[in-house]
Amino acid sequence: MDLDYFMATYSIPPLGQHELLELGIAGAIIFAILFVAVAAARYFGPGFAQRLEDNAVDVRFPLASRATAILRHLVAALLLAATLGFHDWSFYAQLAIGFTFAAAAAMFLKNLLLGIRISFPIVLAVSLVVFVFILSNAVGQLTSITSALDKAGFDVGDSRFSLLTIIKIVLALVILFALIRLTNRGIKQMVRRNKGLDEAQKLLTEKLAAVAILIAAFFVGIDMLGIDITAFAVFSGAFGLAIGFGLQKTFGNLIAGIILLMDRSIKPGDVIVVGESFGWVNKIGVRAVSVITRDGKEHLIPNENLMTQEVENWSYSSKNVRVHIPVGVSYRCDIKKAQELMLQAATDAKRVLNAPKPNVWMSGFGDSSVDFEILAWIKDPQEGVGNVKSEVLNRLWDLFAENGIEIPFPQRDINVRSIDDEFVDKIAARMLARGDEAKASPTPKAGAKTA
């Protein structure tokens, strides 16, 4: 009685001979479609995954590792959707095809969203909702489910908020978020393959495209949810004040980053000095510029600071940088020979350029040494400056040792104005004791054997 009541309530027909026949045909078609989907994924999946891997612009998105599963479920979902609409199936055949179609669509969505790094709980919830909606629509029960979800809610003026509204909002946000990430990824791939743009122009194109996509997604989401755009007119003034006060720095850094990319004063790969931070520009982000030092430390400098503070850009118009290496030699050595050896040490360094050629200047007469400065040019400051100095000085040490050029120690004259007589007597006594010890020690005779 309960089963008959349930079937009558939801208009479920009895399972007759005709329904069994159509169910068997539907099962065979489902099996064939799944076989085709698996075969297509095995044949085309590795190539599709390799293409995604080769064109990857962000290693954080593991789409390539899920390419085969995405392709398999997509092919199955498309073929099952076509089968479902191709013929007016009976209830049980619709249920079988719809269940398989809903499962394939949910699995496709799950792998796609996980591939773009969306949180697993959100992916699981969205996949379940999609599965239920597709299955309900396939068996003609979508209207009753949506009506039940809409009843669980409350009215605010002319608007109604219910479980159905929440589900629509969540689905719209997740779908838009996924589309934004996929679109940005596609644009990055196209821009990165363009050989006519330099790094700064590519990054500027990506940032402007991302802003445009975000604005377009905002208006598409409003239209999907059926929200009247005029409703935002009331909040536009408050939103402007919020930006002016609360988000002033954020929007200032965003605009500063775009300006930096437009005037190309700082580009990825440039070697810059900002305050105490020295290194090369790794990335220009929405909020800050990433600068990596030779120690591997990554400094995040707000874009606005680069617009308002003094910045040394070693590679703005040219990457050639002159390195200053101070050297001191003894007053007693051959100055001309020392200069020749300094030039030879600079020329022998691998990273020192031959044009402009290195030079040696005498910078002054010090307290203990004649001071020189080796001037050498390099074209790759991002590889470091200290290692070039070290290479030149190490080579110069060997050349000085081979040619008898002395590097002097600091020399100081000490003038003693007064001294205690007792102290003088102690020093004299110690010197006499050392002399006596030296006389008392035996000295070997000529020809004598020593142990």
C-alpha positions as CSV (number, residue, x, y, z in Angstrom):
1,M,0.0,0.0,0.0
2,D,2.8,2.4,0.9
3,L,4.7,1.6,-2.3
4,D,1.6,2.1,-4.4
5,Y,0.9,5.4,-2.7
6,F,4.5,6.5,-3.3
7,M,4.4,5.6,-7.0
8,A,1.0,7.3,-7.4
9,T,2.2,10.4,-5.6
10,Y,5.3,10.9,-7.8
11,S,3.6,9.5,-11.0
12,I,5.9,6.5,-11.3
13,P,4.5,4.0,-13.7
14,P,4.6,0.2,-13.0
15,L,7.4,-1.8,-14.4
16,G,5.9,-3.6,-17.4
17,Q,7.3,-5.5,-20.4
18,H,7.8,-2.4,-22.5
19,E,9.6,-0.5,-19.7
20,L,11.9,-3.5,-19.2
21,L,12.7,-3.6,-22.9
22,E,13.6,0.1,-22.9
23,L,15.5,-0.2,-19.7
24,G,17.6,-3.0,-21.3
25,I,18.2,-0.9,-24.4
26,A,19.2,2.1,-22.3
27,G,21.6,-0.1,-20.3
28,A,23.3,-1.3,-23.4
29,I,23.6,2.3,-24.7
30,I,25.0,3.4,-21.4
31,F,27.6,0.6,-21.4
32,A,28.6,1.6,-25.0
33,I,28.9,5.2,-24.1
34,L,31.1,4.5,-21.1
35,F,33.3,2.2,-23.2
36,V,33.7,5.0,-25.9
37,A,34.4,7.6,-23.1
38,V,37.1,5.3,-21.6
39,A,38.6,4.6,-25.0
40,A,38.7,8.3,-26.0
41,A,40.3,9.2,-22.7
42,R,43.0,6.6,-23.1
43,Y,43.7,7.6,-26.7
44,F,43.5,11.4,-26.4
45,G,44.1,11.9,-22.7
46,P,47.9,11.7,-22.6
47,G,48.3,14.1,-25.5
48,F,45.8,16.5,-23.9
49,A,47.6,16.3,-20.5
50,Q,51.0,16.9,-22.2
51,R,49.6,19.9,-24.0
52,L,48.3,21.3,-20.7
53,E,51.7,20.6,-19.1
54,D,53.6,22.3,-21.9
55,N,51.4,25.4,-21.9
56,A,51.2,25.6,-18.1
57,V,51.7,29.2,-16.8
58,D,51.0,28.4,-13.1
59,V,52.2,25.2,-11.4
60,R,49.6,25.7,-8.7
61,F,46.8,24.5,-11.0
62,P,47.3,20.7,-11.5
63,L,44.9,20.5,-14.5
64,A,47.3,18.3,-16.4
65,S,47.3,15.5,-13.8
66,R,43.5,15.4,-14.1
67,A,43.2,15.8,-17.9
68,T,42.4,12.2,-18.6
69,A,39.6,12.0,-16.0
70,I,38.2,15.4,-17.2
71,L,38.1,14.2,-20.8
72,R,36.6,10.8,-19.9
73,H,33.7,12.3,-17.8
74,L,33.1,15.1,-20.3
75,V,32.7,12.7,-23.3
76,A,30.4,10.5,-21.3
77,A,28.3,13.4,-20.1
78,L,27.9,14.9,-23.6
79,L,26.9,11.6,-25.2
80,L,24.5,10.7,-22.3
81,A,22.9,14.2,-22.6
82,A,22.4,13.6,-26.3
83,T,21.0,10.2,-25.7
84,L,18.6,11.5,-23.1
85,G,17.2,14.1,-25.5
86,F,17.2,11.9,-28.6
87,H,14.2,9.7,-27.6
88,D,11.2,10.0,-25.4
89,W,12.3,7.3,-23.0
90,S,10.1,5.6,-20.4
91,F,10.5,6.5,-16.7
92,Y,12.9,3.7,-15.8
93,A,15.1,4.2,-18.9
94,Q,15.2,8.0,-18.1
95,L,16.2,7.2,-14.6
96,A,19.1,5.0,-15.7
97,I,20.3,7.4,-18.3
98,G,19.7,10.4,-16.1
99,F,21.6,8.8,-13.1
100,T,24.6,8.0,-15.3
101,F,24.5,11.5,-16.9
102,A,24.3,13.2,-13.6
103,A,27.2,11.1,-12.2
104,A,29.3,11.8,-15.2
105,A,28.6,15.6,-15.1
106,A,29.2,15.7,-11.3
107,M,32.6,13.9,-11.7
108,F,33.6,16.1,-14.6
109,L,32.8,19.2,-12.5
110,K,34.6,17.7,-9.5
111,N,37.9,17.0,-11.4
112,L,37.7,20.4,-13.2
113,L,37.3,22.4,-10.0
114,L,39.9,20.5,-8.1
115,G,42.2,21.0,-11.1
116,I,42.0,24.8,-10.6
117,R,42.6,24.5,-6.8
118,I,39.1,25.1,-5.4
119,S,38.6,23.8,-1.9
120,F,37.5,20.1,-1.7
121,P,34.4,20.7,0.6
122,I,33.1,23.3,-1.8
123,V,33.7,21.1,-4.8
124,L,32.0,18.2,-3.1
125,A,28.9,20.3,-2.2
126,V,28.6,21.7,-5.7
127,S,29.0,18.3,-7.3
128,L,26.3,16.8,-5.1
129,V,23.9,19.7,-6.0
130,V,24.6,19.4,-9.7
131,F,24.0,15.6,-9.5
132,V,20.7,16.0,-7.7
133,F,19.4,18.8,-10.1
134,I,20.4,16.9,-13.3
135,L,18.9,13.6,-12.0
136,S,15.7,15.4,-10.9
137,N,15.4,17.1,-14.3
138,A,15.9,13.8,-16.1
139,V,13.0,12.1,-14.3
140,G,10.8,15.2,-14.4
141,Q,10.9,15.9,-10.6
142,L,13.0,19.1,-10.8
143,T,9.9,21.4,-10.3
144,S,8.8,19.6,-7.1
145,I,12.3,19.8,-5.6
146,T,12.8,23.5,-6.4
147,S,9.4,24.2,-5.0
148,A,10.3,22.4,-1.8
149,L,13.6,24.3,-1.5
150,D,11.8,27.6,-2.2
151,K,9.3,27.0,0.6
152,A,12.1,26.9,3.2
153,G,12.7,30.6,3.4
154,F,11.3,34.0,4.2
155,D,10.3,37.2,2.4
156,V,11.9,40.6,2.7
157,G,9.8,43.2,1.0
158,D,9.4,42.0,-2.6
159,S,12.4,39.6,-2.4
160,R,12.4,36.1,-1.1
161,F,15.4,34.4,0.5
162,S,15.3,30.6,0.7
163,L,17.4,27.5,0.4
164,L,17.0,27.6,-3.4
165,T,18.3,31.2,-3.4
166,I,21.4,30.2,-1.4
167,I,22.0,27.2,-3.7
168,K,21.7,29.5,-6.8
169,I,24.1,32.0,-5.3
170,V,26.7,29.4,-4.4
171,L,26.5,27.8,-7.8
172,A,26.8,31.1,-9.5
173,L,29.8,32.1,-7.5
174,V,31.6,28.8,-8.0
175,I,30.9,28.7,-11.7
176,L,32.0,32.3,-12.2
177,F,35.1,31.7,-10.1
178,A,36.0,28.7,-12.2
179,L,35.4,30.5,-15.5
180,I,37.5,33.5,-14.3
181,R,40.4,31.2,-13.5
182,L,40.1,29.2,-16.7
183,T,39.8,32.4,-18.8
184,N,42.8,34.0,-17.1
185,R,44.8,30.8,-17.6
186,G,43.9,30.8,-21.3
187,I,44.8,34.5,-21.7
188,K,48.1,34.0,-20.0
189,Q,49.0,31.1,-22.3
190,M,48.2,33.2,-25.4
191,V,50.1,36.2,-24.1
192,R,53.1,34.1,-23.1
193,R,53.3,32.7,-26.6
194,N,53.3,36.1,-28.2
195,K,56.9,36.9,-29.1
196,G,56.2,40.5,-30.0
197,L,55.7,41.6,-26.4
198,D,58.4,42.0,-23.8
199,E,57.9,40.8,-20.2
200,A,56.5,44.1,-18.9
201,Q,54.0,44.3,-21.8
202,K,52.9,40.7,-21.3
203,L,52.4,41.3,-17.6
204,L,50.4,44.5,-18.2
205,T,48.2,42.7,-20.7
206,E,47.5,40.0,-18.2
207,K,46.6,42.4,-15.4
208,L,44.3,44.5,-17.6
209,A,42.6,41.4,-18.9
210,A,42.1,40.1,-15.4
211,V,40.5,43.3,-14.3
212,A,38.2,43.3,-17.3
213,I,37.2,39.7,-16.8
214,L,36.5,40.4,-13.1
215,I,34.2,43.3,-14.0
216,A,32.4,41.3,-16.7
217,A,32.0,38.4,-14.3
218,F,30.4,40.7,-11.7
219,F,27.7,41.9,-14.2
220,V,27.1,38.3,-15.5
221,G,26.6,37.1,-11.9
222,I,24.1,39.9,-11.2
223,D,22.2,38.9,-14.4
224,M,22.4,35.1,-13.5
225,L,20.9,35.8,-10.0
226,G,18.2,38.1,-11.5
227,I,19.3,41.1,-9.4
228,D,18.2,44.5,-10.6
229,I,21.3,46.6,-11.3
230,T,19.5,49.8,-10.1
231,A,19.5,48.3,-6.6
232,F,23.2,49.1,-6.4
233,A,22.7,52.8,-6.9
234,V,21.7,53.2,-3.3
235,F,25.0,51.6,-2.1
236,S,27.3,53.2,-4.7
237,G,28.0,56.2,-2.5
238,A,28.8,54.1,0.6
239,F,31.0,51.8,-1.6
240,G,32.9,54.8,-2.9
241,L,33.5,56.0,0.7
242,A,34.7,52.5,1.7
243,I,37.2,52.5,-1.1
244,G,38.3,56.0,-0.3
245,F,39.0,55.2,3.4
246,G,39.3,51.5,4.0
247,L,40.8,50.3,0.7
248,Q,42.8,53.4,-0.2
249,K,46.2,51.7,0.0
250,T,45.0,48.6,-1.8
251,F,43.6,50.5,-4.8
252,G,46.7,52.8,-4.6
253,N,49.0,49.8,-4.9
254,L,46.9,48.4,-7.8
255,I,47.0,51.6,-9.8
256,A,50.7,52.0,-9.0
257,G,51.4,48.5,-10.3
258,I,49.6,49.2,-13.5
259,I,51.5,52.5,-14.0
260,L,54.9,50.8,-13.3
261,L,54.1,48.3,-16.1
262,M,52.8,51.0,-18.5
263,D,55.9,53.3,-18.2
264,R,58.2,50.2,-18.0
265,S,60.4,51.8,-15.4
266,I,60.5,48.5,-13.5
267,K,60.2,45.2,-15.2
268,P,60.5,41.6,-14.2
269,G,64.2,40.7,-14.2
270,D,65.4,44.2,-13.4
271,V,68.1,44.6,-10.7
272,I,66.9,47.3,-8.3
273,V,67.9,48.9,-5.0
274,V,65.1,50.2,-2.7
275,G,66.3,51.3,0.6
276,E,68.1,48.4,2.1
277,S,66.7,45.9,-0.3
278,F,68.9,44.8,-3.3
279,G,68.0,42.1,-5.7
280,W,66.2,41.3,-9.0
281,V,62.5,41.8,-9.6
282,N,60.8,38.4,-9.6
283,K,57.1,39.4,-10.0
284,I,55.0,42.5,-10.1
285,G,51.7,41.6,-8.4
286,V,48.5,43.5,-7.7
287,R,49.7,44.7,-4.3
288,A,53.5,44.4,-4.2
289,V,56.6,43.8,-6.1
290,S,58.6,40.6,-5.3
291,V,62.4,41.3,-5.1
292,I,64.7,38.3,-4.5
293,T,68.1,38.9,-3.0
294,R,71.3,36.9,-3.6
295,D,70.7,35.3,-0.2
296,G,67.4,33.9,-1.5
297,K,65.3,36.2,0.7
298,E,62.2,37.5,-1.0
299,H,61.2,41.1,-0.1
300,L,57.6,42.2,-0.9
301,I,57.7,45.9,-1.5
302,P,54.3,47.7,-2.0
303,N,53.9,49.1,-5.5
304,E,53.2,52.6,-4.1
305,N,56.6,52.7,-2.4
306,L,58.3,52.3,-5.8
307,M,56.3,55.3,-7.1
308,T,57.1,57.6,-4.2
309,Q,60.7,56.5,-3.1
310,E,64.0,56.8,-4.8
311,V,64.7,53.5,-6.7
312,E,68.1,52.5,-8.3
313,N,67.4,50.4,-11.4
314,W,70.7,48.9,-12.5
315,S,69.1,47.5,-15.7
316,Y,66.6,50.3,-16.7
317,S,68.2,51.2,-20.1
318,S,71.2,48.8,-20.0
319,K,72.2,45.9,-17.9
320,N,75.9,46.8,-18.0
321,V,77.1,47.6,-14.5
322,R,80.5,48.8,-13.4
323,V,82.0,47.1,-10.4
324,H,84.5,48.9,-8.1
325,I,87.2,46.8,-6.4
326,P,89.5,48.7,-4.0
327,V,93.1,47.3,-3.7
328,G,96.2,48.6,-1.7
329,V,99.9,47.8,-2.3
330,S,103.1,48.6,-0.5
331,Y,105.0,51.8,-1.1
332,R,108.1,49.8,-1.8
333,C,106.7,47.7,-4.7
334,D,106.7,48.4,-8.4
335,I,103.6,50.5,-9.0
336,K,103.5,50.0,-12.7
337,K,103.8,46.2,-12.4
338,A,101.1,46.1,-9.8
339,Q,98.7,48.0,-12.1
340,E,99.4,45.6,-14.9
341,L,98.6,42.6,-12.6
342,M,95.4,44.3,-11.5
343,L,94.3,44.6,-15.1
344,Q,95.2,41.0,-15.8
345,A,93.2,39.8,-12.8
346,A,90.2,41.7,-14.0
347,T,90.5,40.5,-17.6
348,D,90.9,36.9,-16.5
349,A,87.5,36.9,-14.7
350,K,84.8,35.1,-16.7
351,R,82.0,37.6,-16.2
352,V,84.0,40.8,-16.8
353,L,83.4,42.3,-20.2
354,N,86.1,43.1,-22.7
355,A,84.2,46.1,-24.0
356,P,84.0,48.4,-22.1
357,K,87.4,47.1,-21.1
358,P,88.4,47.1,-17.4
359,N,90.5,49.9,-16.0
360,V,92.7,50.7,-12.9
361,W,92.8,54.1,-11.2
362,M,95.1,55.3,-8.4
363,S,92.7,56.6,-5.8
364,G,95.1,58.0,-3.2
365,F,98.1,57.6,-0.9
366,G,97.0,55.9,2.3
367,D,98.7,55.6,5.7
368,S,100.2,52.2,4.9
369,S,99.5,51.7,1.2
370,V,99.1,53.2,-2.3
371,D,95.4,52.8,-2.9
372,F,94.0,51.7,-6.3
373,E,90.6,50.9,-7.6
374,I,89.8,48.2,-10.3
375,L,86.9,49.2,-12.5
376,A,85.3,46.2,-14.3
377,W,82.0,46.0,-16.3
378,I,79.5,43.1,-16.1
379,K,76.3,42.6,-18.0
380,D,74.5,40.2,-15.7
381,P,74.1,42.0,-12.3
382,Q,71.2,39.6,-11.4
383,E,73.9,36.9,-11.0
384,G,75.5,38.9,-8.2
385,V,78.3,41.4,-7.8
386,G,80.2,40.1,-4.7
387,N,81.2,36.9,-6.6
388,V,82.8,38.9,-9.3
389,K,84.9,40.9,-6.7
390,S,85.9,37.6,-5.1
391,E,87.0,36.1,-8.4
392,V,89.1,39.1,-9.3
393,L,90.7,39.4,-5.8
394,N,91.5,35.6,-5.7
395,R,93.3,35.9,-9.0
396,L,95.1,39.0,-8.0
397,W,96.3,37.3,-4.8
398,D,98.0,34.6,-6.9
399,L,99.5,37.2,-9.3
400,F,100.9,39.3,-6.5
401,A,102.4,36.3,-4.8
402,E,104.1,35.2,-8.1
403,N,105.6,38.6,-8.8
404,G,106.6,39.7,-5.2
405,I,104.0,42.5,-4.9
406,E,103.4,43.1,-1.2
407,I,100.1,43.9,0.4
408,P,101.1,46.0,3.5
409,F,99.9,45.6,7.0
410,P,98.8,48.8,8.8
411,Q,101.8,50.5,10.5
412,R,101.7,52.7,13.5
413,D,104.3,54.8,15.4
414,I,103.9,54.7,19.2
415,N,105.3,57.6,21.2
416,V,105.7,56.9,25.0
417,R,105.7,60.2,27.0
418,S,106.4,58.7,30.4
419,I,107.1,55.3,31.9
420,D,107.7,53.9,35.4
421,D,111.3,52.9,36.3
422,E,110.0,49.7,38.0
423,F,108.3,48.7,34.7
424,V,111.6,49.3,32.8
425,D,113.5,47.1,35.2
426,K,111.1,44.3,34.8
427,I,111.4,44.5,31.0
428,A,115.2,44.5,31.2
429,A,115.2,41.5,33.6
430,R,113.0,39.5,31.2
431,M,115.2,40.3,28.2
432,L,118.3,39.2,30.2
433,A,116.6,36.0,31.2
434,R,115.8,35.2,27.6
435,G,119.4,35.9,26.6
436,D,120.6,33.5,29.3
437,E,118.2,30.8,28.1
438,A,119.5,31.2,24.6
439,K,123.2,30.8,25.7
440,A,122.4,27.8,27.8
441,S,120.8,25.8,25.0
442,P,123.3,23.4,23.4
443,T,124.1,23.9,19.7
444,P,125.1,20.8,17.5
445,K,128.6,20.8,16.2
446,A,129.4,20.5,12.5
447,G,129.3,17.0,11.3
448,A,127.5,15.7,14.5
449,K,124.5,13.6,14.1
450,T,121.3,14.7,15.7
451,A,118.4,12.5,16.7
